[in-house]
């Protein structure tokens, strides 16, 4: 009795709007609480809610209010897509399917005048919703691309094209958190770079640093993190790498590649580098520990005659600097 009284007193459209508002509010609360733990469910949940609301408003507009226009359905058809950012093709197919189903049922169950008006209104709202949706998506994509460019510029070393010091540290720390089981940390230093700078000039020095970036980028894989630590020092982190033999091959190949690719004005002179290497988790469990151990190994490599690479060993802690 109570429910029938409410439906008799309150206009059906107001009840419909109330249900839509409550459903939207419920979905908003869920997307901020429960669905944050399961982000993959947000999109399917939105489509499920949209489908339920479309069916409900179509039922009100076609079955309950057969002698009136299905205004609520058309308004919802325009409004809901604007709230969602999804793949354009998927949303377009969804809207076209909903609109086609609504128009078909309306033509079958309502009189010619009402169904024709519903058809025109639904098509207009669907078309308008898609135009607005594509416009919003275009703006969002433009903003995303701009943010990506700003972030890339912020994280990139201007001379070498590799990551800068801050970005390298941040990315390595993230990689260690994701895969703390294994990893290899290399620090690379050009041999006699100050002498090269003083002899050939800073322009040549910058060209060598650019060449170093090219060599490092081409030797190591895309999953490895390569950055310029500062001056003529570079850092490479190989996530998940635990094979000493493979690391040795990479280090040796890099040294050979640098000697062939970076050529000085004096053909008898070559550009060489030394490397210090530490391993996760044997030598350290975080960025600072691995850097410290690799730096000690680098010192030993330079002390051993330069153009060498050396793995960290606890005995190096007793070396006198």
C-alpha positions as CSV (number, residue, x, y, z in Angstrom):
1,X,0.0,0.0,0.0
2,X,2.8,2.4,1.0
3,X,4.7,1.9,-2.3
4,X,1.6,2.2,-4.4
5,X,0.7,5.5,-2.6
6,X,4.2,6.9,-3.3
7,X,3.9,6.0,-7.0
8,X,0.5,7.6,-7.2
9,X,1.4,10.8,-5.4
10,X,4.9,11.3,-6.8
11,X,5.2,11.8,-10.6
12,X,6.9,8.9,-12.3
13,X,9.5,11.1,-13.9
14,X,10.6,12.4,-10.5
15,X,10.9,8.8,-9.2
16,X,12.9,8.0,-12.2
17,X,15.2,10.9,-11.6
18,X,15.5,10.0,-8.0
19,X,16.6,6.4,-8.9
20,X,19.1,7.7,-11.4
21,X,20.6,10.1,-8.9
22,X,20.8,7.4,-6.2
23,X,22.4,4.9,-8.6
24,X,25.0,7.5,-9.8
25,X,25.8,8.5,-6.2
26,X,26.2,4.8,-5.2
27,X,28.5,4.2,-8.2
28,X,30.5,7.3,-7.3
29,X,30.9,6.1,-3.7
30,X,31.9,2.6,-4.8
31,X,34.5,4.0,-7.3
32,X,36.1,5.9,-4.5
33,X,36.1,3.1,-1.9
34,X,35.5,-0.5,-2.8
35,X,36.4,-0.3,-6.5
36,X,39.8,1.3,-5.8
37,X,41.0,-2.1,-4.6
38,X,39.8,-3.6,-7.9
39,X,40.5,-0.9,-10.5
40,X,39.7,-3.2,-13.4
41,X,36.1,-3.5,-12.2
42,X,35.4,0.2,-12.5
43,X,34.8,0.2,-16.3
44,X,32.7,-2.9,-16.4
45,X,30.7,-1.6,-13.4
46,X,30.1,1.7,-15.2
47,X,28.8,-0.1,-18.3
48,X,26.6,-2.4,-16.2
49,X,25.1,0.6,-14.3
50,X,24.6,2.5,-17.6
51,X,22.9,-0.5,-19.1
52,X,20.5,-0.9,-16.1
53,X,19.7,2.8,-16.2
54,X,19.1,2.8,-19.9
55,X,16.8,-0.3,-19.7
56,X,14.9,1.3,-16.8
57,X,14.4,4.7,-18.4
58,X,13.5,3.0,-21.7
59,X,10.9,0.9,-19.8
60,X,9.5,4.1,-18.2
61,X,9.4,5.9,-21.6
62,X,8.0,3.1,-23.7
63,X,5.9,0.9,-21.5
64,X,4.8,3.0,-18.5
65,X,4.5,6.4,-20.2
66,X,3.5,5.1,-23.6
67,X,1.5,8.2,-24.5
68,X,4.4,10.5,-23.7
69,X,7.9,11.1,-25.1
70,X,10.9,9.2,-23.7
71,X,12.6,12.4,-22.6
72,X,14.4,10.9,-19.6
73,X,16.0,8.1,-21.7
74,X,17.3,10.7,-24.3
75,X,18.7,13.0,-21.6
76,X,20.5,10.0,-20.0
77,X,21.7,8.9,-23.4
78,X,23.5,12.2,-23.8
79,X,24.7,12.7,-20.2
80,X,26.2,9.3,-19.2
81,X,28.9,9.0,-21.9
82,X,30.3,12.4,-20.9
83,X,31.1,11.0,-17.5
84,X,33.3,8.2,-18.9
85,X,36.7,8.2,-20.6
86,X,37.0,4.9,-22.5
87,X,38.1,3.6,-25.9
88,X,36.1,5.5,-28.4
89,X,35.2,2.5,-30.5
90,X,33.8,0.6,-27.5
91,X,31.7,3.4,-26.2
92,X,30.5,4.2,-29.7
93,X,29.3,0.6,-30.3
94,X,27.6,0.6,-26.8
95,X,25.7,3.8,-27.5
96,X,24.7,2.7,-31.1
97,X,23.5,-0.7,-29.8
98,X,21.4,0.9,-27.0
99,X,20.0,3.6,-29.3
100,X,19.1,1.0,-32.0
101,X,17.4,-1.3,-29.4
102,X,15.4,1.6,-28.0
103,X,14.3,2.9,-31.4
104,X,13.2,-0.6,-32.5
105,X,11.1,-1.3,-29.3
106,X,9.6,2.3,-29.4
107,X,8.5,1.9,-33.1
108,X,6.9,-1.4,-32.2
109,X,5.0,-0.4,-29.1
110,X,4.2,3.3,-29.4
111,X,2.1,5.2,-31.9
112,X,3.7,6.6,-35.0
113,X,4.0,10.2,-33.9
114,X,5.5,9.4,-30.5
115,X,7.9,6.7,-31.7
116,X,9.1,8.9,-34.6
117,X,9.8,11.8,-32.2
118,X,11.6,9.4,-29.8
119,X,13.6,8.1,-32.7
120,X,14.7,11.5,-33.8
121,X,15.5,12.6,-30.2
122,X,17.5,9.4,-29.5
123,X,19.5,9.7,-32.6
124,X,20.2,13.4,-31.9
125,X,21.2,12.7,-28.3
126,X,23.4,9.8,-29.3
127,X,25.1,11.8,-32.1
128,X,25.6,14.8,-29.8
129,X,27.0,12.6,-26.9
130,X,29.6,11.1,-29.3
131,X,30.6,14.6,-30.5
132,X,31.1,15.8,-27.0
133,X,32.8,12.6,-25.9
134,X,35.3,12.7,-28.8
135,X,36.0,16.4,-28.0
136,X,36.6,15.6,-24.3
137,X,38.8,12.6,-25.2
138,X,40.8,14.8,-27.6
139,X,41.4,17.4,-24.9
140,X,42.3,14.7,-22.4
141,X,44.8,13.1,-24.8
142,X,46.3,16.5,-25.6
143,X,46.8,17.1,-21.8
144,X,48.3,13.6,-21.3
145,X,50.7,14.1,-24.2
146,X,51.8,17.5,-22.8
147,X,52.3,16.0,-19.3
148,X,54.3,13.1,-20.8
149,X,56.5,15.6,-22.7
150,X,57.0,17.7,-19.6
151,X,57.9,14.6,-17.5
152,X,60.2,13.4,-20.2
153,X,62.0,16.7,-20.4
154,X,62.2,16.9,-16.6
155,X,63.7,13.4,-16.4
156,X,66.1,13.6,-19.4
157,X,69.7,14.7,-19.3
158,X,70.1,17.5,-21.9
159,X,73.6,16.4,-23.0
160,X,73.3,12.6,-23.3
161,X,69.6,12.0,-23.8
162,X,69.6,9.4,-20.9
163,X,67.8,9.8,-17.6
164,X,69.2,12.5,-15.3
165,X,70.4,11.8,-11.8
166,X,67.1,12.3,-10.0
167,X,65.1,10.2,-12.4
168,X,67.7,7.5,-12.4
169,X,67.6,7.2,-8.6
170,X,63.8,7.2,-8.6
171,X,63.5,4.6,-11.3
172,X,66.1,2.3,-9.7
173,X,64.4,2.5,-6.3
174,X,61.1,1.6,-7.9
175,X,62.7,-1.3,-9.8
176,X,64.3,-2.6,-6.5
177,X,60.9,-2.4,-4.8
178,X,59.2,-4.4,-7.6
179,X,62.0,-7.0,-7.9
180,X,64.1,-7.2,-4.7
181,X,65.3,-10.7,-5.5
182,X,68.0,-9.8,-8.0
183,X,69.6,-6.9,-9.9
184,X,72.9,-5.6,-11.0
185,X,74.2,-2.0,-10.5
186,X,76.9,-0.5,-12.6
187,X,78.7,2.8,-12.3
188,X,80.8,3.9,-15.2
189,X,83.4,6.6,-15.3
190,X,85.4,7.9,-18.3
191,X,89.1,7.6,-17.9
192,X,91.1,10.9,-18.0
193,X,88.0,12.9,-19.0
194,X,89.4,16.1,-17.4
195,X,92.6,15.8,-19.5
196,X,90.4,15.3,-22.7
197,X,88.4,18.4,-21.8
198,X,91.5,20.5,-21.2
199,X,93.2,19.2,-24.3
200,X,90.4,19.2,-26.9
201,X,88.0,21.7,-25.4
202,X,84.6,21.5,-23.7
203,X,82.8,21.1,-27.1
204,X,84.6,17.9,-27.6
205,X,83.9,16.9,-24.0
206,X,80.2,17.4,-24.6
207,X,80.4,15.4,-27.9
208,X,82.1,12.6,-26.0
209,X,79.4,12.6,-23.3
210,X,76.7,12.5,-26.0
211,X,78.6,9.6,-27.6
212,X,78.6,7.9,-24.2
213,X,74.9,8.2,-24.0
214,X,74.6,6.7,-27.5
215,X,76.8,3.7,-26.6
216,X,75.1,3.0,-23.3
217,X,71.7,3.2,-24.9
218,X,72.6,0.8,-27.7
219,X,74.4,-1.8,-25.6
220,X,71.8,-2.3,-22.8
221,X,68.3,-3.4,-23.3
222,X,65.2,-1.2,-23.0
223,X,64.3,-2.7,-19.6
224,X,67.6,-1.6,-18.1
225,X,67.7,1.8,-16.5
226,X,70.5,4.0,-17.9
227,X,71.3,7.5,-16.6
228,X,73.9,10.1,-16.2
229,X,74.9,10.4,-12.6
230,X,76.9,13.7,-13.1
231,X,80.0,14.9,-14.9
232,X,81.4,11.9,-16.7
233,X,79.8,9.3,-14.5
234,X,76.9,7.1,-15.7
235,X,74.8,4.6,-13.9
236,X,73.1,1.5,-15.3
237,X,70.8,-0.8,-13.4
238,X,69.8,-4.2,-14.8
239,X,66.6,-5.4,-13.0
240,X,66.5,-9.1,-12.2
241,X,70.0,-9.7,-13.6
242,X,72.0,-12.1,-11.5
243,X,74.4,-13.8,-14.0
244,X,77.9,-12.6,-13.5
245,X,79.0,-13.9,-16.8
246,X,76.3,-12.0,-18.7
247,X,77.2,-8.8,-16.8
248,X,80.8,-9.3,-17.7
249,X,79.9,-9.6,-21.4
250,X,77.9,-6.4,-21.3
251,X,80.7,-4.5,-19.6
252,X,83.3,-5.8,-22.0
253,X,81.1,-5.1,-25.0
254,X,80.4,-1.5,-23.8
255,X,84.1,-0.8,-23.4
256,X,84.9,-2.1,-26.9
257,X,81.9,-0.2,-28.4
258,X,83.0,3.1,-26.8
259,X,86.6,2.7,-28.2
260,X,85.2,2.2,-31.7
261,X,82.4,4.7,-31.7
262,X,84.0,7.7,-29.9
263,X,87.0,8.9,-31.9
264,X,89.3,11.8,-30.9
265,X,91.1,14.1,-33.2
266,X,94.3,12.2,-32.4
267,X,93.8,8.7,-33.9
268,X,96.4,7.3,-31.5
269,X,94.2,8.3,-28.5
270,X,91.2,6.3,-27.5
271,X,88.3,7.0,-25.1
272,X,88.2,4.4,-22.3
273,X,86.0,3.9,-19.3
274,X,86.1,2.0,-16.0
275,X,83.2,0.3,-14.4
276,X,82.3,-0.7,-10.8
277,X,79.6,-3.3,-10.3
278,X,77.5,-4.3,-7.3
279,X,74.7,-6.8,-7.0
280,X,71.3,-7.0,-5.4
281,X,70.8,-8.3,-2.7
282,X,74.3,-9.6,-2.1
283,X,76.0,-6.2,-1.9
284,X,73.0,-4.1,-0.8
285,X,69.3,-3.9,-0.7
286,X,68.7,-0.3,-1.7
287,X,70.0,2.4,-4.1
288,X,72.4,4.0,-1.7
289,X,74.1,0.8,-0.6
290,X,74.5,-0.5,-4.2
291,X,75.9,2.9,-5.3
292,X,78.4,3.0,-2.4
293,X,79.6,-0.6,-3.1
294,X,79.7,0.0,-6.9
295,X,81.7,3.2,-6.3
296,X,84.3,1.2,-4.3
297,X,84.5,-1.3,-7.1
298,X,85.0,1.5,-9.6
299,X,87.9,2.9,-7.5
300,X,89.5,-0.6,-7.6
301,X,89.1,-0.8,-11.4
302,X,90.8,2.6,-11.9
303,X,93.5,1.7,-9.5
304,X,94.1,-1.5,-11.4
305,X,95.1,0.3,-14.6
306,X,91.8,1.9,-15.9
307,X,89.7,0.6,-18.8
308,X,88.7,-2.3,-16.4
309,X,85.6,-3.4,-14.7
310,X,85.5,-4.8,-11.2
311,X,82.8,-6.4,-9.0
312,X,82.4,-5.3,-5.4
313,X,84.1,-7.5,-2.8
314,X,84.0,-7.0,1.0
315,X,87.8,-6.8,0.9
316,X,87.5,-3.5,-0.9
317,X,86.2,-1.9,2.4
318,X,89.7,-2.1,3.8
319,X,91.2,-0.3,0.8
320,X,92.8,3.0,1.7
321,X,91.5,5.9,-0.4
